[in-house]
Amino acid sequence: MVKGPWIDLLAADPIPWLLESGEPSARWVTLTALCDYPGSHPEVQSARRQLLADPQTDRLLAQLPEWGKDDLVSSHAMPGFLPNMLNLLADMGVGPRDDDRIERRLDAMLEHQEADGHFQSYGRAAHGSKGSKYPVWGALLCDSHAIIEMLVRFGRGSDPRIQVGIQRMAADMGVTSQGLGWRCVPHSVTGFRGPGRKADGCPQVTLQAVRTFSRLPVEQRPAGLLDAVRTIARAWRRRGDEQPYMFGHGYSFKTVKWPPFWYSVYWVLDTIGRYPEIWQAPGADPDDRRAVAEMAACLVAYNFGPDGRVTPRSCYKGFEDYSFGQKKQPSPFATAILASVLRRFNDLTGDIEAVDVLALGSSRGGSGTPRAPAGIR
């Protein structure tokens, strides 16, 4: 079994507990992301079979909204947004062609693309149709990027329409007030634009694009992509005097809301962790390395308990029957997901251990004191 220094960041090793868990999704994440078992390994295949036969998985699949029919989604940051639910299922171990209900929705998402390559979503205010009496089809980058990532993640990346969308996403990258990244582009139908100044980069849109490119061959990644990753780290460094509008870095950022769908320490580290050049390369910026270490220290202090496990502290409604949707007991799935992110920074363990989370400033000068630090000074 592969382990490493990252386990020393926790008060206890959670892997034995995770492998004995009754949750096939937690076992699958543990085997593949923490123990490096290949997909062909009998234990991995067994965990996936159990996952696909699990009634809890079937309930999530049954709750998948119909693309373009369920138009009452209040926000693309909520569980009712189809790409968010697909991402959760993928994180649990559900893959391409595992269920026809997923395939039908992927087909439906592919049918709505604008001439410039952006993919459309259907909805009211939060999806760009603010002021409209009825829901409309239209494109916002925070939706288009999420759609493209899920289509790629579920095996549709070779579709010519996805290739056009990827090229559009690369072309949309540009200089923002914070550095190279992606701005919030007005809705293609209503002109609605998200929060912040026009020249500012959007942290969520940038995260989504960088995550999507991490799932593609290197040759499909745009020049300067690593600079966009550095822009993400910069947002943390400048949180006290340059907070992006509606994207703070305080207690809510550091405490993961389950299941995770939006900008948070988890999303940022899961994204940056796909680009180790940011902290490993000989020319890596020490400030970037420090930023990553500080966020990793916060991931531990704000989310892991003294048993090395994660008990959710914030949850979306509707998931109360899942271990990650309640706040009373440690969740195997939540623990496995956060541990898999932490492990990517194995070679930063010493830097992470040196961080004093109690001395870190939060957005706008707040203390951001964790409720119960564990494993970190």
C-alpha positions as CSV (number, residue, x, y, z in Angstrom):
1,M,0.0,0.0,0.0
2,V,1.3,3.4,-1.0
3,K,1.5,6.0,1.8
4,G,3.5,9.1,2.3
5,P,4.5,12.1,4.5
6,W,1.1,13.7,3.9
7,I,-0.5,11.3,6.4
8,D,1.7,13.0,9.1
9,L,-0.4,16.1,8.6
10,L,-3.4,14.3,10.1
11,A,-3.8,13.2,13.7
12,A,-4.4,9.7,12.6
13,D,-4.1,7.6,9.4
14,P,-7.7,7.3,7.9
15,I,-6.8,4.7,5.2
16,P,-7.6,1.5,7.2
17,W,-10.9,3.0,8.3
18,L,-11.7,4.0,4.7
19,L,-10.9,0.5,3.3
20,E,-13.2,-1.0,5.8
21,S,-16.0,1.5,5.1
22,G,-19.4,0.3,3.9
23,E,-19.3,3.0,1.3
24,P,-18.2,1.7,-2.1
25,S,-17.5,5.3,-3.3
26,A,-15.1,5.9,-0.4
27,R,-13.3,2.6,-1.0
28,W,-13.0,3.3,-4.7
29,V,-11.5,6.8,-4.1
30,T,-9.2,5.3,-1.5
31,L,-8.0,2.5,-3.7
32,T,-7.4,4.6,-6.8
33,A,-6.4,8.0,-5.4
34,L,-4.6,7.0,-2.1
35,C,-3.3,3.5,-2.8
36,D,-2.6,3.9,-6.5
37,Y,-4.5,0.7,-7.5
38,P,-5.2,0.6,-11.3
39,G,-8.7,0.4,-12.6
40,S,-8.1,-3.3,-13.6
41,H,-7.3,-4.3,-10.0
42,P,-9.9,-6.8,-8.6
43,E,-10.5,-4.7,-5.5
44,V,-11.2,-1.6,-7.6
45,Q,-13.5,-3.4,-9.9
46,S,-15.3,-4.9,-6.9
47,A,-15.8,-1.4,-5.4
48,R,-17.2,-0.1,-8.7
49,R,-19.6,-3.0,-9.0
50,Q,-20.8,-2.3,-5.5
51,L,-21.0,1.4,-6.2
52,L,-23.2,0.9,-9.3
53,A,-25.4,-1.6,-7.4
54,D,-25.7,0.7,-4.4
55,P,-29.3,2.1,-3.8
56,Q,-27.7,5.4,-2.8
57,T,-26.1,5.7,-6.2
58,D,-29.4,4.9,-7.9
59,R,-31.1,7.6,-5.9
60,L,-28.6,10.2,-7.1
61,L,-29.0,9.0,-10.7
62,A,-32.8,9.3,-10.3
63,Q,-32.4,12.9,-9.1
64,L,-30.5,14.0,-12.2
65,P,-32.4,17.0,-13.6
66,E,-33.5,16.9,-17.3
67,W,-31.4,19.3,-19.3
68,G,-33.6,22.1,-20.5
69,K,-36.8,20.8,-18.8
70,D,-36.0,21.5,-15.1
71,D,-35.8,25.3,-15.3
72,L,-36.2,26.2,-11.7
73,V,-32.5,26.0,-10.8
74,S,-31.8,29.1,-8.7
75,S,-28.0,29.0,-9.1
76,H,-25.3,27.2,-11.0
77,A,-23.6,26.8,-7.6
78,M,-26.4,24.5,-6.4
79,P,-27.0,20.7,-6.6
80,G,-29.9,21.2,-9.1
81,F,-27.5,22.3,-11.8
82,L,-26.9,19.1,-13.8
83,P,-23.1,19.4,-14.3
84,N,-22.7,19.7,-10.5
85,M,-24.6,16.4,-10.0
86,L,-22.6,14.7,-12.8
87,N,-19.4,15.9,-11.1
88,L,-20.4,14.4,-7.8
89,L,-21.2,11.0,-9.5
90,A,-17.9,11.1,-11.3
91,D,-16.0,11.8,-8.0
92,M,-17.8,8.8,-6.5
93,G,-16.5,6.5,-9.3
94,V,-19.4,6.5,-11.8
95,G,-17.8,6.6,-15.3
96,P,-18.6,6.8,-19.0
97,R,-21.4,4.5,-20.2
98,D,-22.2,3.3,-16.7
99,D,-25.8,4.5,-16.9
100,D,-28.2,5.4,-19.7
101,R,-29.6,8.3,-17.7
102,I,-26.2,10.0,-17.7
103,E,-25.7,9.3,-21.4
104,R,-29.1,10.9,-22.3
105,R,-28.3,14.0,-20.5
106,L,-24.8,14.3,-22.0
107,D,-26.5,14.0,-25.4
108,A,-28.9,16.8,-24.4
109,M,-26.1,19.1,-23.3
110,L,-24.3,18.6,-26.6
111,E,-27.4,19.8,-28.5
112,H,-27.2,23.3,-27.2
113,Q,-24.1,25.2,-28.5
114,E,-23.7,28.7,-29.9
115,A,-22.0,29.5,-33.1
116,D,-18.9,30.8,-31.2
117,G,-18.5,27.5,-29.4
118,H,-19.9,28.3,-26.0
119,F,-22.4,25.8,-24.6
120,Q,-25.8,27.0,-23.4
121,S,-27.8,26.4,-20.3
122,Y,-31.5,27.0,-19.6
123,G,-32.7,29.0,-16.7
124,R,-33.7,32.3,-15.1
125,A,-31.9,34.9,-13.1
126,A,-28.8,33.0,-11.9
127,H,-28.3,31.6,-15.4
128,G,-28.2,35.0,-17.1
129,S,-31.9,35.6,-17.7
130,K,-32.4,38.1,-15.0
131,G,-35.3,40.3,-15.8
132,S,-36.8,37.8,-18.2
133,K,-40.3,36.5,-17.6
134,Y,-39.4,33.1,-18.8
135,P,-36.3,30.9,-18.7
136,V,-34.1,31.1,-21.8
137,W,-31.3,29.3,-23.5
138,G,-28.0,31.2,-23.4
139,A,-24.4,31.0,-22.5
140,L,-22.4,32.2,-19.4
141,L,-18.8,31.0,-19.1
142,C,-19.4,29.6,-15.6
143,D,-22.0,27.3,-17.2
144,S,-20.2,26.6,-20.5
145,H,-17.0,25.6,-18.8
146,A,-18.8,23.3,-16.4
147,I,-20.6,21.6,-19.3
148,I,-17.4,21.1,-21.3
149,E,-15.6,19.6,-18.3
150,M,-18.3,17.1,-17.6
151,L,-18.6,16.1,-21.3
152,V,-14.8,15.6,-21.3
153,R,-14.9,13.7,-18.0
154,F,-17.6,11.4,-19.2
155,G,-15.8,10.4,-22.4
156,R,-17.2,12.8,-25.0
157,G,-14.0,14.8,-25.5
158,S,-13.5,13.6,-29.1
159,D,-16.8,14.9,-30.2
160,P,-16.2,17.7,-32.8
161,R,-18.6,20.0,-30.9
162,I,-16.5,19.6,-27.7
163,Q,-13.4,20.3,-29.7
164,V,-14.9,23.6,-30.9
165,G,-15.9,24.4,-27.3
166,I,-12.4,23.7,-26.0
167,Q,-10.9,26.0,-28.7
168,R,-13.3,28.7,-27.7
169,M,-12.4,28.3,-24.0
170,A,-8.7,28.6,-24.9
171,A,-9.4,31.7,-27.0
172,D,-11.4,33.3,-24.1
173,M,-8.3,33.3,-21.9
174,G,-6.8,36.7,-21.6
175,V,-5.3,39.4,-19.3
176,T,-7.4,40.4,-16.3
177,S,-6.7,42.8,-13.5
178,Q,-5.3,39.9,-11.5
179,G,-3.3,38.3,-14.3
180,L,-3.9,35.8,-17.0
181,G,-7.3,34.1,-16.7
182,W,-10.9,34.3,-17.7
183,R,-13.3,37.2,-17.2
184,C,-17.0,37.0,-16.7
185,V,-18.6,37.3,-20.2
186,P,-22.1,38.7,-20.4
187,H,-25.0,36.3,-21.1
188,S,-25.3,35.8,-24.8
189,V,-29.1,36.5,-24.8
190,T,-29.9,38.9,-22.0
191,G,-26.6,40.6,-21.5
192,F,-26.6,39.8,-17.8
193,R,-23.1,39.7,-16.4
194,G,-21.9,38.2,-13.1
195,P,-20.4,40.2,-10.2
196,G,-17.2,42.2,-10.1
197,R,-15.6,44.7,-12.4
198,K,-15.4,44.1,-16.1
199,A,-11.6,43.8,-16.1
200,D,-11.5,41.4,-13.2
201,G,-10.9,37.7,-13.6
202,C,-13.6,35.4,-12.4
203,P,-12.2,32.9,-9.9
204,Q,-14.8,30.3,-10.6
205,V,-14.7,30.5,-14.3
206,T,-10.9,30.4,-14.2
207,L,-10.9,27.3,-11.9
208,Q,-13.4,25.5,-14.3
209,A,-11.3,26.2,-17.3
210,V,-8.0,25.2,-15.7
211,R,-9.6,22.0,-14.4
212,T,-11.0,21.1,-17.8
213,F,-7.6,21.6,-19.5
214,S,-6.0,19.3,-16.9
215,R,-8.2,16.5,-18.3
216,L,-6.9,17.1,-21.8
217,P,-3.6,16.2,-23.6
218,V,-0.9,18.7,-23.1
219,E,-1.0,19.7,-26.8
220,Q,-4.6,20.9,-26.3
221,R,-3.7,23.2,-23.5
222,P,-3.2,26.9,-24.4
223,A,0.1,28.7,-24.0
224,G,0.2,30.5,-20.7
225,L,-2.0,28.1,-18.9
226,L,0.4,27.8,-16.0
227,D,0.1,31.6,-15.6
228,A,-3.6,31.2,-15.2
229,V,-2.9,28.7,-12.4
230,R,-0.7,31.2,-10.8
231,T,-3.5,33.7,-10.9
232,I,-5.6,31.3,-8.8
233,A,-2.8,31.2,-6.2
234,R,-2.5,35.0,-6.3
235,A,-6.2,35.4,-5.3
236,W,-5.3,33.7,-2.0
237,R,-2.2,35.8,-1.5
238,R,-4.0,39.1,-2.1
239,R,-7.2,38.1,-0.2
240,G,-6.8,40.8,2.4
241,D,-6.7,43.8,0.0
242,E,-8.0,42.5,-3.3
243,Q,-10.9,40.2,-2.6
244,P,-12.8,39.3,-5.7
245,Y,-16.4,40.4,-5.4
246,M,-18.5,37.5,-3.9
247,F,-15.4,35.3,-3.7
248,G,-14.0,35.6,-0.2
249,H,-11.4,33.5,1.5
250,G,-12.7,33.4,5.0
251,Y,-14.2,30.6,7.1
252,S,-16.7,29.6,4.4
253,F,-14.0,29.3,1.9
254,K,-11.8,27.1,4.2
255,T,-14.7,24.9,5.4
256,V,-15.9,22.6,2.6
257,K,-19.6,22.6,2.0
258,W,-20.8,19.1,1.0
259,P,-21.1,18.0,-1.6
260,P,-18.6,20.6,-3.0
261,F,-19.9,22.4,-6.0
262,W,-18.3,25.9,-5.9
263,Y,-15.2,28.0,-5.2
264,S,-13.6,26.8,-1.9
265,V,-10.3,25.7,-0.6
266,Y,-11.1,22.2,-1.8
267,W,-11.8,23.4,-5.4
268,V,-8.8,25.5,-5.5
269,L,-6.4,22.8,-4.2
270,D,-8.0,20.1,-6.3
271,T,-7.3,22.4,-9.3
272,I,-3.8,23.6,-8.5
273,G,-2.8,20.1,-7.5
274,R,-3.1,19.0,-11.1
275,Y,-0.2,21.4,-12.0
276,P,2.7,20.5,-9.7
277,E,5.0,22.8,-11.7
278,I,3.5,25.6,-9.7
279,W,5.4,24.5,-6.5
280,Q,7.8,21.8,-7.8
281,A,9.6,23.3,-10.8
282,P,13.1,24.9,-10.2
283,G,11.7,28.3,-11.2
284,A,8.6,28.0,-9.1
285,D,7.7,31.2,-7.3
286,P,8.3,30.9,-3.5
287,D,5.1,33.0,-3.0
288,D,3.1,30.5,-4.9
289,R,4.6,27.6,-3.0
290,R,3.8,29.4,0.3
291,A,0.2,30.1,-0.9
292,V,-0.4,26.4,-1.7
293,A,1.1,25.3,1.6
294,E,-1.2,27.8,3.5
295,M,-4.3,26.6,1.8
296,A,-3.4,23.0,2.4
297,A,-2.9,23.7,6.1
298,C,-6.3,25.3,6.1
299,L,-7.8,22.3,4.4
300,V,-6.6,20.1,7.3
301,A,-7.3,22.5,10.1
302,Y,-10.9,23.4,9.1
303,N,-12.1,20.0,7.9
304,F,-10.2,17.1,9.5
305,G,-10.9,16.0,13.1
306,P,-8.5,14.6,15.7
307,D,-9.3,11.1,14.4
308,G,-8.0,12.0,10.9
309,R,-11.5,11.9,9.5
310,V,-13.8,14.5,8.1
311,T,-17.2,15.2,9.7
312,P,-19.1,17.6,7.4
313,R,-19.7,21.0,9.0
314,S,-21.7,22.5,6.2
315,C,-24.1,20.7,3.8
316,Y,-26.5,21.3,1.1
317,K,-30.1,20.2,1.7
318,G,-31.3,17.0,0.1
319,F,-28.3,14.8,0.9
320,E,-29.2,13.9,4.5
321,D,-29.2,10.2,3.8
322,Y,-25.6,10.3,2.6
323,S,-22.6,10.3,4.9
324,F,-21.4,13.6,3.3
325,G,-24.8,15.3,3.8
326,Q,-25.0,15.2,7.6
327,K,-23.0,16.8,10.4
328,K,-23.0,14.2,13.2
329,Q,-20.6,11.5,12.1
330,P,-17.4,11.2,10.1
331,S,-18.0,10.7,6.4
332,P,-15.9,8.1,4.6
333,F,-16.5,9.7,1.2
334,A,-15.7,13.2,2.4
335,T,-12.6,12.0,4.1
336,A,-11.4,10.1,1.1
337,I,-12.0,13.0,-1.3
338,L,-10.1,15.6,0.9
339,A,-7.3,13.1,1.6
340,S,-6.9,12.5,-2.1
341,V,-6.4,16.2,-2.7
342,L,-4.0,16.5,0.3
343,R,-1.9,13.7,-1.0
344,R,-1.0,15.6,-4.2
345,F,1.1,17.9,-2.1
346,N,3.1,15.1,-0.5
347,D,6.4,16.9,-1.2
348,L,5.1,20.1,0.4
349,T,4.4,18.4,3.8
350,G,7.2,20.2,5.6
351,D,6.0,23.6,4.3
352,I,2.4,22.7,5.3
353,E,3.5,21.6,8.8
354,A,5.3,25.0,9.2
355,V,2.1,27.0,8.7
356,D,0.5,28.6,11.7
357,V,-3.2,28.7,10.6
358,L,-4.1,30.8,13.6
359,A,-1.8,33.6,12.4
360,L,-3.3,33.7,8.9
361,G,-5.4,36.7,8.0
362,S,-8.7,36.1,6.3
363,S,-10.4,38.2,3.7
364,R,-10.7,41.8,4.6
365,G,-8.5,41.3,7.7
366,G,-10.6,38.8,9.6
367,S,-9.0,36.2,11.7
368,G,-10.5,33.1,10.0
369,T,-9.8,31.0,13.1
370,P,-10.7,27.4,12.6
371,R,-13.2,25.7,14.9
372,A,-10.8,22.9,15.9
373,P,-7.4,22.7,14.3
374,A,-6.1,19.2,13.9
375,G,-2.6,18.2,12.9
376,I,-1.5,21.7,12.0
377,R,0.0,24.4,14.3
